[in-house]
Amino acid sequence: MSTTTKLSDLFGSMVFNEDTMKERLSSASYEAWKKCVTDGTSLDISTANEIAQAMKQWAVEKGATHYTHWFQPMTGVTAEKHDSFIAPAGGGKILMEFSGKELVRGEPDASSFPSGGLRATFEARGYTAWDPTSFAFIKEGSLCIPTIFCSYSGEALDKKTPLLRSMDEISRQAVRILRLFGDTTTKRVVVQVGPEQEYFLVDKAQYAQREDLRMCGRTLFGAKPPKGQELDDHYYGAIRPRVAAYMKDLDEELWKLGVLSKTKHNEVAPSQHEMAPIYTNANAACDQNQLVMEMMKKVADRHGLVCLLHEKPFAGVNGSGKHDNWSLSTDTGKNLFKPGSTPRQNAQFLLFLAAFIKGVDDYQEFLRATVAFPGNDHRLGAQEAPPAVLSIFLGDELSAVVDSIINDTDFQSTGKRTLEIGVDALPAIRQDNTDRNRTSPMAFTGNKFEFRMLGASQSISGPNIALNTIMAEELKQFADELEASRDFQADLPKLIRRVFTEHQRIIFNGNGYDEAWLEEAGKRGLSNLTSTADALPMYTAPKNVDLFVKHGIYTKEEIEARAEIHIENYTTVLTIEAKTMADMIRHQILPAVSDYADQLCQRAYHKDAMGVPHQYETSTAMQIGTLTDALQADCAKLEADLAAIPAGSIEAMNYCHEVLIPDMAEARKAADQLETLTASKSWPFPVYSDLLFYV
């Protein structure tokens, strides 16, 4: 950004946003688009044509030559097929065309995207359909039109379609609750999301020398360096010039795309950093987080760096998560998870709180499954990442409120001012009533819940679809009960008390890493799905399938397909990692350590001939020889076990978890010991000290 460019002018400059639409569309077309967004009405072809023309003209003025339907298949990343605006005009000339039909619908080949068995490979046709609630934008000379992606027969093949369905459903049920409290103005309740994004930066030249980083996104080998994060000197420390230049460039690229990039800082591990946006609606937040991850990688390349989004690229230091801050607000701007300024609003807050607590308790296994994949298995349960057991942190003050409701006792707040509740049976609530608990999977932080189990590389759509649908189910149950009540004022506190009492087991404010908590969680009956292989089968548990089918978020076939995709991905990722490990052992590590041992033997021989002591050479060569033989055997076992992976998807997943992972751990142990014994110049690729402390 030049010194003459204002941030206000830069922000959203590459987005066909509402202000641009209002400026370039007729009032009739603009109002038709607004009605489409707010009420879900369809656009007629003449309006679509006008929007397409305005969009094309704006994009061409910005230098765009192509357009693409930008969608989010089940790969977890985005997809795009680019078509130019040009059309033949005769005489060797061209026209710049873009119609309403091209805006509204595309037809990409769907045969090579994951479908989980929803369709046969030979059934190639798929459709993209414009999502008018998400603004188009220009990226690298192409007009990107956010779309949904479905099969020829109508099944959702993407992550956006079920997200939009879940947002509609939670709004429908939340408005029912608001009507019970006398709110007649709110038309829609909007899910608000703010995903904090952690990442590592490494030097591009050193990255290129490590096959594991290039193939797997993480190091498969690496002895612990002399210094890691023990001094706590990197967290919030002064940002190094090379990284600061990268962050400045990244911010400007994101601001152009309308991403509300707000916060940047060093994270705990060396070379680890974080970017956090301002909250926006869940649909835009999911789209923008995909852009954030893409831009992080592309901008890093310009600076001679590589951005690593893997959850655990380096053993022994913190991994990277993506804290998903989730809340609900009305279309009039009121946060439904913020204690209000009137007694009635505070009773409403407690009812929404009760719904959330009940939902997390009822569907804890499914929530765990939404964050289950190989990279996250390395992260969960250690070094500031939450454990695999779902629990909710409320803080001392709010927990005391809940306890007083359960026990029907008086509650007295101390310190800050209290908020009165308009039902005598419910206590007052103190504002700003929570501390932070970095070990909690689901922490209430004053006006939102922070779902901290997400991995840095994953799409945030899946976890938010789950949160939305679970909350919609609980609100529906509450609305059904209270709408039938003859005495709302009397039955409301009874409902809240009953829910808090029945689901208090999910509330935990202590240290999630403590072994005593895992024992206590077991006594409470909480689920502890420690690995992806344990968690993924929960997708198709009858209770979970029924939930999503009931609310129209997935069909039975769609949710089963997603489970199959995740299970196959687990096996594929681990197979790639195991093959990469074997390749590095065979072609890099074993030759390098053998050569080094030979050098030591030659030195020992020459020293012995001269009568010079050679204990270092002899002892080290003996250790290297023993470990080399062990590593050779470990590699042979790994290769043999790779060849024996079962054919069935569930069997293959469990086999990878139970056989390949222990094989890889054993091989790494021997290799890392060899690294500590081998001269740095003889080791075949950059070590942790080089990668983590590259500047």
N, C-alpha and C positions, 0 to 999 in steps of 0.2 A: 504494500500500500504506500503510495507516494505521500509526501508530506502535504500535498495540496488536496488529497482525496479525503473527504470526511468519512468517518466510519458509518454515519447514517446514510451516506450515498452508496457506500460499498455494500452494506448489508442487504441481502436479497436482490442484488443487482442482476443475478443470473436466474431469477425465479419469476415465473409467470404467476405472480401472486394476486391477491384480491385487489390491491390498489391498481395494478396494471390492467386487470380485467375491467375494473370500473372505468378506467380511462379509455380503453380501446374498444369496448363493446357498447352496443346500443343499450339503453336502459332496460328494454324489454328482455334482451338476451341475458344481461347481467342479473336481473331479477329471476329469470328462469333458472339460471345456474345456482343462485342463492337458494331458491326453493328446492332444487334438486339436492343440495347439500343438507339443508335443515329438515326437509320433510320426506326425502327419499323419492321424490317424483322423477319421472323419466324426462329426458330432453328430446324434443322433436328434431328431425333431421335438419331443418332450416337453422335452428339455434346451434346445433352441433357444427354445421358448416360455417356459421359466423365465428364461433369460438375458434375453430380450426384455422380459419383465414387470419384472424387476429394473432393467434399463437404463432403461426408460420411467419407472418410479417415481422413480429417482434423478434423471433429467433433469428431470422435472416439479418435484421439490423444489428444483432449482437454477434454476427459472424458465423452462425450455424449453417451447415450445408446438408445435414442429415437429421432424421428423426428416428427414435426407437421407442418401442414399448418396453419399459423398464419394469421387470417383475422379479419375484422372489420365489424361485422353485424350492423344492425340498432339499437342495444341496446345502442350504444355510447361507449361501451368498446370492448375489443378484445376477440376472441374465439380461442380455440385450442383443437384438439383431437390428442393425442399422440400415436404413434405406434413405437414399438421397431425395431431396425435394424435386429433382429435375424430371421433366417429362418432355418427350420430343415434340417440336413445334413445326417440323417441316423445314426444308431448306438447310438442314444441318444446324438448326437453332433449337434452343430449349426453352421451356417454361418452368417456373418454380411453382409446383402444385402441392397442395395438402388439403384433403377433403375431410368433411365431418365423419365419413365412413372410416377413413384411415385413422382419425383421432379415436373414435369410439371402439374399434375392434381391429385386432391383428390376428394373424394365423401363423405362429411359429411352429416349427417341427418339435413335437413333444416326445418323440420316441426315445431320446437319449437322456431324458431327465428321470430322476428316481420317481417311481410311481408306487412301489410297494405292492405290485401285483394288481393294481387297479385296472391296468390295461396291458394288452400284449404288445411286445416290441414292434410288431408289424403295423400296429395301429398308430400311425405317426401324427395324426392331426391333433392340434391343440389350439386353444383360443386365448387371446389376451383381451381384456375389456377395461377401458379407461375407468380409473377411480377418480371421480371429480372432486372428492374430498381431500385429495392430496395434490399439491401444486406441481405443475411441470417445471422443469429446470433445464439449464444448458450445462453440459459437461463435455469438455474436450471437443467442441464443435458440433455436438449433436443435441437436438432437443429431446430430452428424456421425459416420457409420459408415464407416470406411475400407473400400473395396471394390475389386475388380478390375472390368474392363469388357471385355466380349467381344461379338462379333456373334452373330446368331441361329444361324449355322452353326459357331460356336465359335472363330473367329480372335480373337487378342488384339488389342484396339483401344486398349490403354493401355500405360503404362510400368511398372506394378506387376507385372503377370502375368509378363513375362519376367525381372524382377528376382527374384521369388520362385523361379522355376525355376532361375536361375543360382545362387542361394544354396543351394538343395538340392543342386545338382550339385557345387559346390565342396566342400561338406561331405562328400558321399559319397566323393570322390576323396581328400580330405585325411585322412579317417579310415583309409582303406587304408594311407596312408603311416605314420600313427601306430601302426597295428598292427604294422608291420614293426619299429618301435623298441620294441616291448613294451608299448605303451599299450593296455590292455584296458578302461579305464574311460571314456574319452571316447566319448560317443554322437554328438556333433554338433560340427562346427567352424563358428563363427559369423563372418561378415564384419563387421568393425567399421569404422565410417566417422565422420569428424568434418569436416564442411564449413565452412571459414571463409568468411564472407560479407562482401564489400566493397560499398560503396554510396556514393552522393553525396546530399547534401541541398541543395535550393535553396528560395528563398522562393516561396511559392505564388502571390503576386500577380505576381511577375516571370515565373514559369513560364507563367502564363495569357496573357502578352503575346507568347509565342514559339510560333508555329505548329509549328516543327520539333520542339520539345520535346513538345508535345501530341500530335502525329501520329506521331513517330518515336522519341521517348524520348532523342534526342540533338540537339545543335546541328549544323545543316548549314552554318552560317556562323559566323564569329567570329575577329576579329583577335587576335593574341596580346596579352595585357594587359601593362602595365609590370612587374608582379610576378606570378610564378606560384609554382612550388615550388622556385625556385633557392636560397633560404636554408635549406631543410630545417627550417623552423621549425614546420611544422604536424604533422609525424610525431611521434606520442606526446606532442604538446604538451598544455597545459592545455585541457580541454574547455570550450567556451564555454557560458554558462548556458542559452541557448536549446536547444542541442544536448544538453546534459546532462539537461535536463528531458525531452526526447524519448527519450533512451536509458533513463532511469529508467522512464518509462511503458512503453516497449517491453519491457524486461526483465520487468516485472510481468505484462504480457499473455502473454508467452512462458512464464513460470514457471507461470502458471495452467494453460496447455495442456501442461505437462509437458516443455517444451523446456529442455534443460540449457544455457541461455545463460550462459556463463562469463566471457568476456572482451569488453571494449569499449575502443576507443581511436581517436584520430585517425590516419588514414592519410597517405600522402605528399602527395597533391594537396590544394590548398585545398578545403574543403567535402567531403572524402572521409573515410569512417570505416569501421570494421570491427567485426563481431560474430563471435565464435567460440564454438561449443558444445563440451561434453564429448562424447567418443565414445559411440556407441550402435550397436546392430545396424543393418545397412545398410537394412533395410526401414523401421524407425522413423526413421532419419536422413533418408531420402528424403522420407518423409511430413512430417517436421518442418521440413525445409528449405523445402518448399512453403509451410508455415504461416509460417515466418520471413519469406519474401518478401512474402506477403500482409499480415502484420501490420506490417511495416516501412512499407508504403504507407499503410495505414489509420491507424496511429498518427501518421505524419507529417502527415496531413490535419488531425488534431485540433490540431496545433501550428502551423498556418499554413505548413506546409512540404510539399514534394513529395520523395519518395524516388525517385531515379533508379537503376535497376539495369542500365542499358545499359553495355556493356563500355567504351565510349569516348564519354561524353557531351560531352567537351570536348577539342579538339585541343590538343597542346602540353603536357599534363600527364598523369600516370599514369592508366591505365584501371583498371577494376575486374574482378578475377577471383574465382574461388571455388576455393580450394585444398582438394582432396579428399584428406584423410588416410585412408589405407586400410591395414587390417591384418587378421590372422586370429587368433582366439582359440578355445580349446576351451570346451566348456560347463562345464568346471571352473575357468575363469578364467585359463588360461595363454596368454600371447601367443606365437604361433609365430614371430614375427619379432624376438624378443628373445633375444640370446645367454643361455644358461641358466647354472645354477649347477653343473651336472655335465658331464663330458665327453660323455656320450651326448646330452644336450640340445643341445650346441653342434654336433655332427655333424648333428643333425636341423635346426637352424637353417640350416646351410649348404645343406642339400638344398632347403629351402623357398626360400632365397635364389636358388639356381641355377634353380629352376622359374620364379621371377618374372623373372629376367634373360632366360632363354630365351624366355619368353612375350612380353615386351615387344619383343624383337628379332624374333621370328617374326611378330608381328602389329602392328608399329609403324604401318603404314598405316591399319589399322582404328581403332586408338586415336586417331590424328590425326583420322580422320573423325568420331569421336564428339564432338569439340569444334569442329567446323566449322560455322559459320553466320555471317551477315553481320556481326553486332556484334563477334564475336571476331576477324575479319579486321583490324579497326582496331587491335586490342590486341596480338596475338601478335608477338613479335620486337622489342619496344621498351619502354623505361622500366619496367624490372623485370619485365615479362612474359616468359615463356620463348619461345624461338624455335620455329619450326614443325618443326624437326628433333627427333625423339624421341631422347632419350638418358637414361641413368641415372647419377645422382650417388651414389657410395658413400662419399665421404670418403677421405682419405689412408690412414687405418689399415685400413679394410676393403678398400680397393683393394689395399693391400699384401698382405693375407691372400690375396685372390683371385690376385694375381700369383705369390705363393709356391706356391700350389696348381698353377697353370698350369705354372710353371717347375720344379716339384718341388725347391724350395730351402727351406732353413731360414728360419723367420720369427721374429724377436725383437721383441716389443713393448716399448715404453719408456713410462715415465711411470706410467700407471694400472695396476692389477692386471690380470693376464691370466686368461683362462678356458681351462682345458684341454679338449681334445677327445678323445673316447674312441676314436679311430682314429689309429694312429701316423702315417699319411700326411697327416693334416690338422693345421694349426698351431693355436696358441692364439689366442683373440680377446680383444682388450681391450674393456672395457665403455665405454659412452659414446664411441663411436669416430668420430662424424661431426661436422663443422662444418656450416654452412648455405651453400647456393649458391642465391642468389635468381634465377639465370638458368637453372636446370635445370628441364626439363619434368617430371622424375620423380626426386625426391630421397629417399634413405634418410635418416631422421632418428632413428636409434637403435632404434626398435621398430616402425616403420611406414614406408610410402612415401607421399610427398606428391605427388599428381598435380596439377601447378600450371597446366595448360593450360585448365582449365574456365573458361568465361565466367560473369560474375556473374549473368546473368539466366537461365541454362539450368537445367533439371532435372538433378540429379546421377544420375538413374537410368541413362541411357544409358552414360556412362563406367564406372559401377560394374558394370553388366551385362557390359560388355566385359572389365573386369579380372577379374571372377569367372570368366567362361567361359574366358578365356585361361589363367588359373591352373589351372582344373580340367583343361584339356587337357594341360598339362605334367605335372601331378601324376599324371594317368592314365598317361601314357607312362612316368613313373618307376616307378609302382606295378607296371605290367605287367612291366617289366624286372626289378625287384628281387624281386618275388614268384616269378619263375621262376629266381632265382639259387640256386646251390647253396652259395655262400659269401658271405653278405650283408656281412660285415665286410671282405672283400677287394674286393668289387665296388662297394660304396658310394663309397669315395674315387675309384675309377676313373670312375664315372659323374659325380661332381661335377667332377672335373678335366676330363673331356671336354666337359661343358656349358660350363664357364667358358672353356675354350680356344676352342670353336666360336662363342661369343657375346660375346667380350670387346669386340667393336667397338662395342657399344651403351653401354659404360661410358665416361663422360667427366666429369672433375671440374673442367674449366676454365671459361673465360668463354664462355657460349653466344652472346653478342653479337658476339664477335670474328669478323671476316670469314675469318680463317685457319681457324676451326673449321668454318665452312660448307664451305670447300674440303676440309678434312680429312674431314668427314663424307661428302662425295661420294666421296673416295678409298676410304673404308671401305665404301661401298655402302649407306649409310643413305638413307632416303627424305627428300626435302625438298618436301613438298606445301605451297606457300606460301599458297595461297588455298583458300577453301571450294570453288570450282569445280574445283580440282585434287583435293581430298580426297574429296568426296562419292561419286564413282564407285567408291571403294574398298569401299563397303558391299556391292556386289554382285560383287566379285571372287570367282571360284570358290572360292579357298582359304578366304575368310571365310564365304561361304555354307555351305560344307561343315562348317566348325567349329561354327556355331550350330545347324545341322540335326542334326549328329551328337550333340550333347549335349542336344537337345530344348529349346533355349532359344527358338528361332524355327523356324517352318516356312520353307521357301523363299519362299513367298508372303508371309509376314509380314515377312521382312527386305527383300524387294524393295519392299513397300509402304512401309516406313519410309524407304528410300532415296528413293522417289518423293515422299513427304511433305516431306522435308528439301530436296530439289531445288526443288520448287514453292514452298516457303517462302522460299528464297533469292531467287527471281525476284520473288515478291510483295513482300518487304521492300524490295528495291532499287527496284522500280517505285513503291511508295508514297513512298520517299525522293525519287526523281527528280521525281515529280509535286508533292510538297510544295515542293521547291526551286524548281521553275518557278513555282508559285503565289506563293511569297514574293517572287521576283524581279519578277514581273509586277505584283503588287498592293501590294507594300510597298516594296521597295528602289528600283526604277526611279522610281516617283513621288516618293519622298523625296529621292533624290539629284538628280533633275531640278529639284525645287523649290529645293533648296539652291543648286544651280548658278545658278539664276535670281536668287536673292537676292544672290549674289556679283556677278553681272553688273550688277544694279541699283546695288549699292554702287559698283562700279567706274565705272559711268556717272556717278553723282552726284559721285564724287571727281574724275573727269576734268573735269567741268564746273566744279569749283571749283579746278582746278589742283593737286589733292592726289595724291601718288603712290598707286598702287593695284596694285603688283606682286603682293601676296599674293592679292587677289581675282582678278586676271586669270590668274595662273599656276595657282591652285587650280581655278578654273572650267575652264580648258583641260584640266587633268589629269582632272577629273571628267567632262568631256564625252567625252574619249577613252575612258576606262574604261566610261562608261555605254554608249557604242556597242558596245564589246567585250562587255559583259555582255548587252546585247540580242541580239547575234549568238550568244553562247554559249547563251542561253536558247532561242533559236529552234532551234539544232542539237539541244539536249537534247529539246525537244518533238518534233522530227521523228524523232529516234532512238527515242523512247518509242513512237511510232506504228508503228515497224517491228520490234517484238519478234517473233521467230519463234514459231510455234505449238508446236513440240515442246519438251518439258520440258528435255532436255539442251541443245538448241540455244538455248533461251531463257536458261538459266543462263549458258552460256558467252558469249552476246551481252551480257547484263547486266554480266558481269565485264570483257569486253574493250571494250565501247562505252560503256555508261552510266556506269560508274565514272570513266573518264577525262573524260567530258563534265562530270560533277559536280565533279570536281577543278578543271577549267578555269574553270567558272562561279564556284566558290567563291573561287578566286584573285583574280578581278576584283572580286568583291563585298567580300572582306576588305580589298583595297586601297582601295576606295571608303569603307569604314567608317573607315579611318585619316584620310581627307581631309575627312570630313563632321562638322560640329559635333554633339556628343553629343545635344543636344536635337532635332536634325533626323533622327537615325537612328531608324528605325521600331520598334525593339524593344530590350530590354535587352542590353547587351554583356557580355563575359566579366567585366570588372571588377565589374559589378553582381551577376552570377550567382554568381561564385566567392567574393566577399567580401561576402556579404549581411548580415553582422552585424559 
